[in-house]
Amino acid sequence: CLTDEDMRILLSLSGELGITDCENQVKIIRYVAELLKKAQDGAQEKLLSYSKLYTNVSVGIGAIFAILLF
């Protein structure tokens, strides 16, 4: 379930590790952790908005069927 952006972030991490000194590797890991946190927050916002949408659509369809059956 990883998006292209998620894969890009993780691949950038793997490409940089082992190339630079320990101090720069720690900076890279912290930067990637920050990028992943932002991506997680964005995914959480999408989840909330889509769950509200799907709930409303389901209730609406249920109401339509109830009206059609009566």
C-alpha positions as CSV (number, residue, x, y, z in Angstrom):
1,C,0.0,0.0,0.0
2,L,2.9,2.3,-0.4
3,T,2.5,5.2,-2.8
4,D,5.2,6.3,-5.3
5,E,6.0,9.2,-2.9
6,D,6.5,6.8,0.0
7,M,8.8,4.6,-2.1
8,R,10.8,7.7,-3.2
9,I,11.3,8.7,0.4
10,L,12.4,5.2,1.5
11,L,14.7,4.7,-1.6
12,S,16.4,8.1,-0.9
13,L,17.2,6.8,2.6
14,S,18.6,3.5,1.4
15,G,20.7,5.3,-1.2
16,E,22.3,7.6,1.3
17,L,23.1,5.2,4.1
18,G,26.7,4.0,4.3
19,I,28.0,6.7,1.9
20,T,28.5,9.5,4.4
21,D,29.8,9.8,7.9
22,C,27.7,8.9,11.0
23,E,26.7,12.5,11.7
24,N,25.3,13.0,8.2
25,Q,23.6,9.6,8.3
26,V,21.8,10.6,11.5
27,K,20.7,13.9,9.9
28,I,19.4,11.9,6.9
29,I,17.5,9.5,9.1
30,R,15.9,12.4,11.0
31,Y,15.0,14.1,7.7
32,V,13.4,10.9,6.3
33,A,11.5,10.4,9.6
34,E,10.1,14.0,9.3
35,L,9.1,13.3,5.7
36,L,7.3,10.1,6.7
37,K,5.6,11.8,9.6
38,K,4.2,14.4,7.1
39,A,3.1,11.7,4.8
40,Q,1.4,9.9,7.6
41,D,-0.4,13.1,8.7
42,G,-1.6,13.6,5.1
43,A,-2.8,10.0,4.9
44,Q,-4.7,10.4,8.2
45,E,-6.4,13.5,6.8
46,K,-7.4,11.6,3.7
47,L,-8.7,8.7,5.8
48,L,-10.9,11.1,7.8
49,S,-12.3,12.8,4.8
50,Y,-13.0,9.6,2.8
51,S,-14.5,7.9,5.8
52,K,-17.0,10.7,6.2
53,L,-17.8,10.6,2.5
54,Y,-18.4,6.8,2.4
55,T,-20.5,7.0,5.6
56,N,-22.7,9.7,4.1
57,V,-23.0,7.8,0.8
58,S,-23.9,4.6,2.5
59,V,-26.6,6.3,4.6
60,G,-28.0,8.0,1.6
61,I,-28.2,4.8,-0.4
62,G,-29.8,3.0,2.5
63,A,-32.4,5.8,2.8
64,I,-33.1,5.5,-0.9
65,F,-33.7,1.8,-0.7
66,A,-35.9,2.2,2.4
67,I,-38.0,4.8,0.5
68,L,-38.2,2.5,-2.6
69,L,-39.3,-0.5,-0.5
70,F,-42.2,1.4,1.2
